[in-house]
Amino acid sequence: MAEPGVAPRAGAAGSPRIAIVGAGPVGLSVALQLRQLGSQAELRLFDAQPHAGAATADPRVLALSEGSRQLLQALGAWPADAATAIRSIHVSQHAAGLASLPRVMLRAQDSGLAALGYTVRYGELLLALQGAARAAGIDVRYGTPVRVQPGDASARLLADGDGSGDAQPVPQDFDLAVLAEGGAFHDQRQRELHRDYAQTALIGHLRCDRAHDGLAVERFTEHGPVALLPRGADYALVWCVPPQQAQDVLRGEPAQALQALQRLLPACCGRALELRLFGSYPLGLNARVRARQGRTVQLGNAAQTLHPVAGQGLNLGLRDSATLARLLAGVPESGLDAALRRYELARAPDRVALLGLTDLLARAFTWGAPPAAALRAGALAALSAAAPLRRALQRRMVFGWRG
Ligand SMILES: Cc1cc2nc3c(=O)[nH]c(=O)nc-3n(C[C@H](O)[C@H](O)[C@H](O)COP(=O)(O)OP(=O)(O)OC[C@H]3O[C@@H](n4cnc5c(N)ncnc54)[C@H](O)[C@@H]3O)c2cc1C
C-alpha cells in the first residue's frame, strides 16, 4: 500500500493512472474486473470507512439478479453459502375492500433459469468482494474520504471532511477518477434528477407459518410497496410507509406492527408469526443526467440512487461497472476520452429505463383516484395474461436493458 502523500508510481508505459473513490460493491467490482481483463492501469482505491470491516455489519438484504450472480461469480466474489435463491416472484396490489385483484407470477423456469435471482446481505457481499480484491492484490486505503476536482485532462483528488482520518491523501492528480462513493438518498447532495417519495423503507426479518420455497413477494399498497425476499427459511422485509408511520411503527408495539403488516400481505405468505425490524431508510430518486464530467465518471449509486422497489439499484451499478471495465481495459491514457464517451452512450438505455420504471412503480400504486386503481388492475391483468411480455420484462430485470 502506498504511504500517505506519496504520488502514485507511473503505470506501465502509456497506461492510465486511475483513482477509484469508494470501495463499496461497485468500486470493488470495477477494480476486480479491470485486473481480470488484464488492465495495466495504475489503480488506487480510497474509502471513507475507517477500516474494511466497518460496513460489513450492514443489515440490508439485497435481491441480486441472476446476471449479477454470474458477474460476481466470475470475479470469485459470489458468497454462495450466504445466498438464498429466488425462484418465483408474486406481484400484486393490496386494495382494502377488494378481495379479488389480478396478480402476476414471474417464474425462473419460464426463462429457462434455475433462479431469477438471489438474496444476500450487503455485508456478506462486501466481505466476498474484499476477499477477492485481496486475493487479486488490490489494496484499499480506508479512512480516506476524498473529493474530486474534475478537469479536462486529469482529475485532482483532495482530502474531504475534517482531516481526522489516519491516511489523508495530499492532493494527487490522476488520469481518471471513477466515482463510486454511493450512499443512500438521505445522505447525498441533491442532483439534477431529484424526487423525494415521502416514503421510508423499514427493513427487517419476517417469519411466516408457510415455507416460502423460493417465493419473493412484491405487494403494492396505497402507502408504498412491501417486499418479502426469501432469506434462509424466512423472509427479509422491505416495508415502505410514510415517514411518520415509520416512526410510529419503530416506536410502537411489535405485535401491532405484525398485525398491520399481516393485513397487507397476500394469502400465499401464510400467517405472519414474528417480525424483527432492524432500521429504516428515507427513499427518493437522486440521479445525474450525465455519467461523466471531463476525466471523472460516476457509476452505481454515485450516478443514480433509486427507490428499492423491484430491487434494482445494485444490479444496475454492477452492470455500470462491467461496461466501464470492459471499455477501459487495455485503453492507454490517450484513449480515455473516447472510452468515456462510449461508456456514457452504452449505459444510457439501462439507466433511463430503470430510472423511469422504478419512479413509476414507486408512485403509481399510491395514486388514490378511482381510475388509477382500475388502470393498475388492468396493467397487472394484461401482464398476467401476456406470457411473451412477461418473459421479456423478466429477462430485462435479470440482464438489464441494452442499447
Ligand atoms: C432499503 C434498501 C434496499 C435495497 N435493496 C436492493 C436490492 O434488493 N437490490 C439491489 O440491487 N439494490 C438494492 N438497494 C440499493 C443498493 O444498496 C445500492 O444500489 C448499492 O449499495 C450501491 O452500491 P455502491 O457501491 O454504488 O455504493 P455504496 O454501497 O454506498 O458504497 C459506497 C462506498 O463509498 C465510500 N465512500 C463514500 N463517500 C466517500 C468519499 N468521499 N471518499 C471515499 N469513499 C467514500 C463508502 O464508505 C462506501 O464504502 C437497496 C437500497 C436500500 C436503501
Ligand as a Chemical Component Dictionary entry (heavy atoms), coordinates in Angstrom:
data_LIG
# 
_chem_comp.id                   LIG 
_chem_comp.type                 NON-POLYMER 
_chem_comp.pdbx_formal_charge   0 
_chem_comp.three_letter_code    LIG 
# 
loop_
_chem_comp_atom.comp_id 
_chem_comp_atom.atom_id 
_chem_comp_atom.alt_atom_id 
_chem_comp_atom.type_symbol 
_chem_comp_atom.charge 
_chem_comp_atom.model_Cartn_x 
_chem_comp_atom.model_Cartn_y 
_chem_comp_atom.model_Cartn_z 
_chem_comp_atom.pdbx_ordinal 
LIG C1  C1  C 0 -33.599 -0.391 1.869  1  
LIG C2  C2  C 0 -32.788 -0.662 0.623  2  
LIG C3  C3  C 0 -32.959 -1.856 -0.059 3  
LIG C4  C4  C 0 -32.237 -2.102 -1.220 4  
LIG N1  N1  N 0 -32.455 -3.267 -1.891 5  
LIG C5  C5  C 0 -31.777 -3.521 -3.030 6  
LIG C6  C6  C 0 -31.985 -4.745 -3.726 7  
LIG O1  O1  O 0 -32.788 -5.583 -3.324 8  
LIG N2  N2  N 0 -31.270 -4.956 -4.881 9  
LIG C7  C7  C 0 -30.385 -4.032 -5.367 10 
LIG O2  O2  O 0 -29.781 -4.282 -6.425 11 
LIG N3  N3  N 0 -30.166 -2.858 -4.715 12 
LIG C8  C8  C 0 -30.829 -2.593 -3.572 13 
LIG N4  N4  N 0 -30.596 -1.427 -2.889 14 
LIG C9  C9  C 0 -29.620 -0.453 -3.447 15 
LIG C10 C10 C 0 -28.161 -0.820 -3.101 16 
LIG O3  O3  O 0 -27.992 -0.883 -1.698 17 
LIG C11 C11 C 0 -27.227 0.224  -3.695 18 
LIG O4  O4  O 0 -27.537 0.391  -5.063 19 
LIG C12 C12 C 0 -25.759 -0.197 -3.573 20 
LIG O5  O5  O 0 -25.381 -0.310 -2.229 21 
LIG C13 C13 C 0 -24.860 0.821  -4.289 22 
LIG O6  O6  O 0 -23.519 0.374  -4.226 23 
LIG P1  P1  P 0 -22.336 1.434  -4.402 24 
LIG O7  O7  O 0 -21.063 0.640  -4.328 25 
LIG O8  O8  O 0 -22.608 2.308  -5.565 26 
LIG O9  O9  O 0 -22.470 2.399  -3.129 27 
LIG P2  P2  P 0 -22.339 2.064  -1.570 28 
LIG O10 O10 O 0 -22.831 0.708  -1.270 29 
LIG O11 O11 O 0 -22.998 3.216  -0.859 30 
LIG O12 O12 O 0 -20.755 2.128  -1.286 31 
LIG C14 C14 C 0 -20.066 3.367  -1.438 32 
LIG C15 C15 C 0 -18.698 3.293  -0.753 33 
LIG O13 O13 O 0 -18.044 4.546  -0.962 34 
LIG C16 C16 C 0 -17.485 5.005  0.258  35 
LIG N5  N5  N 0 -17.420 6.484  0.238  36 
LIG C17 C17 C 0 -18.457 7.340  0.350  37 
LIG N6  N6  N 0 -18.028 8.604  0.249  38 
LIG C18 C18 C 0 -16.690 8.549  0.052  39 
LIG C19 C19 C 0 -15.675 9.530  -0.124 40 
LIG N7  N7  N 0 -15.944 10.864 -0.147 41 
LIG N8  N8  N 0 -14.398 9.134  -0.273 42 
LIG C20 C20 C 0 -14.084 7.796  -0.256 43 
LIG N9  N9  N 0 -15.014 6.842  -0.089 44 
LIG C21 C21 C 0 -16.297 7.197  0.052  45 
LIG C22 C22 C 0 -18.393 4.454  1.323  46 
LIG O14 O14 O 0 -17.687 4.338  2.566  47 
LIG C23 C23 C 0 -18.787 3.089  0.745  48 
LIG O15 O15 O 0 -17.883 2.075  1.132  49 
LIG C24 C24 C 0 -31.310 -1.139 -1.715 50 
LIG C25 C25 C 0 -31.126 0.059  -1.023 51 
LIG C26 C26 C 0 -31.869 0.300  0.134  52 
LIG C27 C27 C 0 -31.658 1.600  0.868  53 
# 
loop_
_chem_comp_bond.comp_id 
_chem_comp_bond.atom_id_1 
_chem_comp_bond.atom_id_2 
_chem_comp_bond.value_order 
_chem_comp_bond.pdbx_ordinal 
LIG C1  C2  SING 1  
LIG C2  C3  SING 2  
LIG C2  C26 DOUB 3  
LIG C3  C4  DOUB 4  
LIG C4  N1  SING 5  
LIG C4  C24 SING 6  
LIG N1  C5  DOUB 7  
LIG C5  C6  SING 8  
LIG C5  C8  SING 9  
LIG C6  O1  DOUB 10 
LIG C6  N2  SING 11 
LIG N2  C7  SING 12 
LIG C7  O2  DOUB 13 
LIG C7  N3  SING 14 
LIG N3  C8  DOUB 15 
LIG C8  N4  SING 16 
LIG N4  C9  SING 17 
LIG N4  C24 SING 18 
LIG C9  C10 SING 19 
LIG C10 O3  SING 20 
LIG C10 C11 SING 21 
LIG C11 O4  SING 22 
LIG C11 C12 SING 23 
LIG C12 O5  SING 24 
LIG C12 C13 SING 25 
LIG C13 O6  SING 26 
LIG O6  P1  SING 27 
LIG P1  O7  DOUB 28 
LIG P1  O8  SING 29 
LIG P1  O9  SING 30 
LIG O9  P2  SING 31 
LIG P2  O10 DOUB 32 
LIG P2  O11 SING 33 
LIG P2  O12 SING 34 
LIG O12 C14 SING 35 
LIG C14 C15 SING 36 
LIG C15 O13 SING 37 
LIG C15 C23 SING 38 
LIG O13 C16 SING 39 
LIG C16 N5  SING 40 
LIG C16 C22 SING 41 
LIG N5  C17 SING 42 
LIG N5  C21 SING 43 
LIG C17 N6  DOUB 44 
LIG N6  C18 SING 45 
LIG C18 C19 SING 46 
LIG C18 C21 DOUB 47 
LIG C19 N7  SING 48 
LIG C19 N8  DOUB 49 
LIG N8  C20 SING 50 
LIG C20 N9  DOUB 51 
LIG N9  C21 SING 52 
LIG C22 O14 SING 53 
LIG C22 C23 SING 54 
LIG C23 O15 SING 55 
LIG C24 C25 DOUB 56 
LIG C25 C26 SING 57 
LIG C26 C27 SING 58 
# 
